[in-house]
């Protein structure tokens, strides 16, 4: 039996599941679909907007309730809920191959140029030959997969929703190691993946924990607390790391729902700075700033050195924003109606806007050699350049 309760003003629904179900969670469909709470802010008028160049468009198939993120590994790899997987030329969107993986894909796609890997909400993992699209091997994990697998260092890393990370050999699909930790009573059911950095798999978990694992054997290199659960009941104490940690050089940053954004020394996990901020999509950064969309629809730029606020753009409230990505002098962020908003990197002012197909942009935009790509919930692929 499933009971649902409203979770604070973010218009999320928490599923409290009985013993016969899998994992109590916040459903991403509730977050990214049309809001049942406050109305999305009207789009602000733009004064002398910059032109947005459409490099190409294509289609792959809808995502239904899931967040299906594309991957770039030389070529572009995309996936749809119905099992369709395609390899595209990132310059023009032309398909090099298009196949069915034979599963209901739930967590996006990971690739390294040799393999393209997808997974399902039944815990099935399928590795395809990146050059031909033929199935190389199949494996299974313990529960549904909501985040894209990672392919790196001769391993395929798959994060399952029951707080486990599985490492499979990229060549043969045999299990190399498993890392597991106990989930909390309620978790945010939104993609919380992992990042491979400096010989480690860095992942966030429920309860606000960030963990770095050695790729060689899954041993814990360090553990840090991004945010501590607090509140009068279990709903208020949901404090989960969301999205993929952002890593560059000696720095790794992560964001927690109903918690904080924090950055750490990648070698030892020592905290560099932290700031109270709640997000459902994660953090990204460039050389100067860290960027976060909060759970109320504001975009924040934080000084990467100390976490202080540089600017805050709050005129997109309740528009269910994707994770923002930096593009040089602009920041791009998608919303629930398929708009891509371009903000000035140094001030957060609106500089351009582009409409896609009217369906939500859930996954973070993906940088391409000549621009960036957004994949919509209806399966639209839009390669744009500001």
C-alpha positions in Angstrom: 0.0 0.0 0.0 1.2 3.5 -0.8 0.5 6.6 1.2 1.4 10.1 0.0 2.1 13.3 1.9 3.0 16.8 0.8 6.6 17.7 1.5 7.0 21.4 2.3 6.3 24.1 -0.3 8.2 22.3 -3.1 5.1 20.4 -4.2 6.9 17.1 -3.9 5.1 13.9 -2.9 6.7 11.4 -0.6 5.8 7.7 -1.1 5.8 5.8 2.2 5.9 2.3 1.0 5.0 -0.9 2.9 7.4 -3.8 3.5 6.4 -5.4 0.1 7.7 -2.4 -1.8 11.2 -1.3 -2.7 12.3 2.0 -1.3 10.4 4.9 0.3 11.0 7.9 -1.8 10.2 11.3 -3.4 9.0 10.8 -6.9 10.7 12.8 -9.7 7.5 12.8 -11.7 5.9 15.0 -9.0 8.8 17.4 -9.1 9.2 17.8 -12.9 5.5 17.6 -14.0 3.1 20.5 -14.0 3.1 21.8 -10.4 0.1 21.3 -8.1 1.3 24.0 -5.8 2.3 27.6 -6.6 2.0 28.6 -10.2 5.3 28.9 -12.2 6.5 32.4 -12.5 5.5 34.2 -15.7 8.5 34.5 -18.1 10.1 37.8 -17.7 10.3 40.0 -20.8 13.8 40.3 -22.3 15.3 43.5 -23.5 17.4 43.1 -26.6 17.9 39.4 -26.2 20.9 37.7 -27.7 20.3 35.4 -30.6 20.4 31.6 -29.9 21.7 29.4 -32.7 20.0 26.1 -33.3 22.8 23.8 -34.4 20.5 20.8 -35.0 17.5 19.0 -33.7 16.6 15.3 -33.5 14.4 12.9 -31.5 15.0 9.8 -29.4 11.8 8.9 -27.6 10.2 10.0 -24.3 11.4 9.6 -20.8 8.1 9.2 -19.0 8.7 9.8 -15.3 12.5 9.4 -15.5 15.5 11.7 -15.9 17.3 10.4 -19.0 20.7 12.1 -19.4 22.8 11.9 -22.6 26.5 11.2 -22.6 29.4 12.5 -24.8 32.4 10.3 -25.4 33.7 11.5 -28.8 30.3 10.9 -30.2 26.9 11.6 -28.5 25.0 8.7 -26.9 21.3 9.1 -26.0 18.5 6.8 -24.7 14.7 6.6 -24.3 12.5 5.0 -21.8 11.3 2.4 -24.4 14.8 1.0 -24.7 16.0 2.9 -27.7 19.7 3.8 -27.7 21.4 5.8 -30.4 24.9 7.0 -31.2 24.8 10.5 -32.9 27.3 12.7 -34.6 27.5 15.7 -32.2 28.2 18.1 -35.1 24.9 17.4 -36.9 22.8 14.9 -34.9 22.9 12.3 -37.6 22.6 8.7 -36.2 25.5 6.4 -36.7 23.4 3.6 -35.2 20.1 3.2 -33.4 19.1 0.0 -31.6 16.9 -1.4 -28.8 18.6 -2.5 -25.6 15.6 -4.7 -24.8 14.9 -3.1 -21.4 12.9 -0.1 -20.0 15.6 2.4 -19.5 15.3 4.5 -16.3 18.7 6.2 -15.7 20.2 7.8 -18.8 23.3 6.5 -20.5 27.0 6.2 -19.7 29.7 5.8 -22.3 33.5 5.9 -22.9 33.8 5.4 -26.6 34.1 1.6 -26.2 30.9 0.9 -24.3 27.6 2.5 -24.0 25.7 1.3 -20.9 22.1 1.7 -19.8 20.0 0.3 -16.9 16.4 -0.2 -16.0 14.1 0.2 -13.0 14.1 -3.6 -12.7 17.9 -3.5 -12.0 19.0 -4.8 -15.4 22.2 -3.4 -16.9 23.0 -3.7 -20.6 26.4 -2.8 -22.1 26.5 -2.1 -25.8 29.5 -2.0 -28.1 29.9 1.8 -28.8 31.0 1.2 -32.3 28.2 -1.1 -33.5 25.4 -1.0 -30.9 25.5 -4.8 -30.4 25.0 -6.1 -26.9 28.4 -7.0 -25.3 27.0 -8.2 -21.9 24.2 -8.0 -19.4 24.2 -7.8 -15.6 21.9 -7.1 -12.7 21.9 -4.9 -9.7 19.8 -5.1 -6.5 17.1 -2.4 -7.3 16.1 0.2 -9.8 18.6 2.5 -11.3 17.8 6.2 -11.5 21.1 7.7 -12.5 23.3 7.1 -15.6 26.0 4.5 -15.2 29.6 5.6 -15.4 32.2 3.9 -17.6 35.8 4.6 -16.6 39.1 2.9 -15.8 38.0 -0.5 -17.3 34.9 -0.5 -15.0 31.2 0.1 -15.3 29.9 1.7 -12.2 26.1 1.5 -11.5 24.4 3.2 -8.6 21.1 1.5 -7.5 18.4 3.2 -5.6 18.9 1.1 -2.5 22.2 2.9 -1.7 24.6 0.5 -3.4 27.3 1.0 -6.0 28.2 -1.9 -8.2 31.5 -2.1 -10.1 31.5 -4.4 -13.2 34.4 -5.2 -15.4 34.0 -3.3 -18.7 35.3 -6.2 -20.7 33.3 -9.0 -19.4 30.6 -7.6 -17.1 31.7 -9.6 -14.1 31.2 -8.0 -10.7 34.4 -6.6 -9.2 33.0 -5.1 -6.0 29.9 -3.7 -4.3 29.7 -0.8 -1.8 26.6 -0.6 0.3 25.2 1.6 3.1 21.9 1.7 4.9 19.4 4.1 3.4 17.3 6.4 5.6 13.6 6.0 6.2 12.7 8.3 3.3 14.8 9.2 0.3 14.6 11.7 -2.5 13.8 9.7 -5.6 15.7 11.8 -8.1 19.0 10.8 -9.8 21.9 10.8 -7.4 24.8 9.4 -9.4 28.5 9.4 -9.0 31.6 11.1 -10.4 34.9 9.4 -11.2 37.8 11.6 -10.2 41.5 10.9 -9.5 41.1 7.1 -9.1 38.0 7.4 -7.0 34.2 7.1 -7.4 32.6 10.0 -5.4 29.0 9.6 -4.6 26.4 11.2 -2.3 23.9 9.3 -0.2 20.8 9.8 2.0 21.5 11.5 5.3 23.7 14.1 3.6 26.8 11.8 3.3 29.4 12.2 0.6 31.8 9.2 0.1 34.9 8.7 -2.0 35.7 5.1 -2.9 38.8 3.6 -4.4 38.1 2.3 -7.9 40.5 -0.6 -7.4 38.4 -2.3 -4.6 35.6 -0.1 -3.5 37.3 0.8 -0.2 36.3 4.0 1.5 39.0 6.7 1.0 37.1 9.3 2.9 33.6 10.3 4.0 32.2 13.8 4.6 28.9 15.2 5.9 27.4 17.8 3.5 24.3 18.3 5.6 22.8 16.9 8.8 19.1 15.8 8.9 17.0 18.1 11.1 13.3 18.7 11.7 10.4 17.5 13.8 9.4 14.5 11.5 10.8 12.2 8.9 9.6 14.4 6.0 11.5 17.4 7.4 14.6 15.2 8.0 15.0 14.1 4.4 18.5 15.4 3.6 19.9 13.6 0.5 22.7 14.4 -1.8 21.2 15.0 -5.3 22.7 14.9 -8.8 26.3 14.0 -9.5 29.1 15.6 -7.4 31.1 18.1 -9.3 34.9 17.5 -9.3 37.8 19.4 -10.8 41.4 19.4 -9.7 41.6 19.1 -5.9 38.0 20.2 -5.3 34.8 18.3 -5.2 31.4 19.9 -4.5 27.9 18.4 -3.8 24.4 19.7 -3.0 21.8 18.2 -0.6 18.0 18.6 -0.6 16.9 20.5 2.5 20.6 20.9 3.3 23.6 22.7 2.0 26.0 23.1 -0.9 29.5 22.3 0.2 33.0 21.8 -1.3 35.8 19.5 -0.1 39.4 18.7 -0.8 39.2 15.7 -3.1 42.3 14.0 -1.6 41.2 13.9 2.0 37.6 15.1 2.3 38.4 18.2 4.4 35.7 20.8 4.0 36.6 23.9 2.2 33.3 25.8 2.6 29.6 25.2 3.0 26.4 27.2 2.4 22.8 26.6 3.5 20.9 25.9 0.2 18.4 23.3 -0.8 18.6 21.8 -4.3 17.0 18.8 -6.2 19.4 18.9 -9.1 23.0 19.3 -7.9 25.8 21.7 -8.5 28.1 22.7 -11.3 31.1 25.0 -11.5 33.6 26.8 -13.7 36.9 28.4 -12.8 35.3 31.1 -10.6 31.8 30.2 -9.5 29.7 27.3 -8.4 26.1 27.3 -9.8 23.0 25.8 -8.2 19.3 25.8 -8.9 17.4 25.7 -5.6 14.2 23.9 -5.0 12.1 27.1 -5.2 13.4 28.0 -8.7 16.2 30.5 -8.0 19.6 30.2 -9.7 22.6 31.0 -7.5 26.2 31.8 -8.3 28.6 31.2 -5.4 32.2 32.2 -5.1 34.1 29.0 -5.6 36.8 30.0 -3.1 34.6 30.7 -0.1 30.9 29.9 -1.0 29.7 33.5 -0.7 26.8 34.6 -2.8 27.8 36.4 -6.0 24.3 36.8 -7.5 20.8 35.2 -7.2 18.3 35.1 -10.0 14.8 34.5 -8.5 12.5 35.4 -11.4 12.1 31.7 -12.4 10.4 30.6 -9.2 8.4 27.4 -9.3 9.6 26.6 -12.8 11.3 23.4 -11.7 14.8 24.2 -13.0 17.4 21.8 -14.2 21.0 21.9 -13.0 22.6 25.0 -14.7 25.8 24.7 -16.8 28.4 27.4 -17.5 29.1 28.2 -21.1 31.8 30.8 -20.9 30.1 34.2 -20.5 26.6 32.6 -20.1 24.9 30.1 -17.9 22.2 27.8 -19.4 19.3 26.3 -17.4 16.2 24.4 -18.5 12.7 24.5 -17.0 9.5 22.4 -16.8 8.0 24.0 -20.0 11.0 23.2 -22.2 12.5 26.7 -22.1 16.2 27.2 -22.0 17.2 30.3 -20.1 20.5 32.0 -20.6 21.9 34.1 -17.8 24.9 36.4 -17.7 27.7 34.6 -15.9 28.8 37.7 -13.9 25.4 39.1 -12.9 22.7 36.5 -13.4 20.8 38.9 -15.7 18.7 37.3 -18.5 20.4 37.5 -21.9 18.5 35.1 -24.0 15.7 32.4 -24.1 14.9 29.5 -26.4 11.8 27.4 -26.6 12.2 23.7 -27.3 9.2 21.3 -27.6 7.2 22.4 -24.5 8.1 19.4 -22.3 10.3 19.5 -19.3 14.1 19.7 -19.4 15.0 17.5 -16.5 18.6 16.4 -17.2 21.4 18.9 -16.9 22.3 20.4 -20.3 25.4 18.7 -21.8 28.3 20.6 -23.3 29.2 19.7 -26.9 32.3 20.8 -28.9 30.3 23.6 -30.6 27.6 24.3 -28.0 25.4 22.3 -25.7 22.6 19.8 -25.8 19.3 19.5 -24.0 17.1 16.4 -23.9 13.4 17.0 -23.2 11.0 14.7 -21.4 9.3 14.0 -24.8 12.6 12.9 -26.3 13.5 16.1 -28.2 17.2 16.7 -28.7 18.2 20.3 -29.2 21.8 21.3 -29.9 22.1 25.0 -29.2 24.8 27.7 -29.1 24.3 31.2 -27.4 
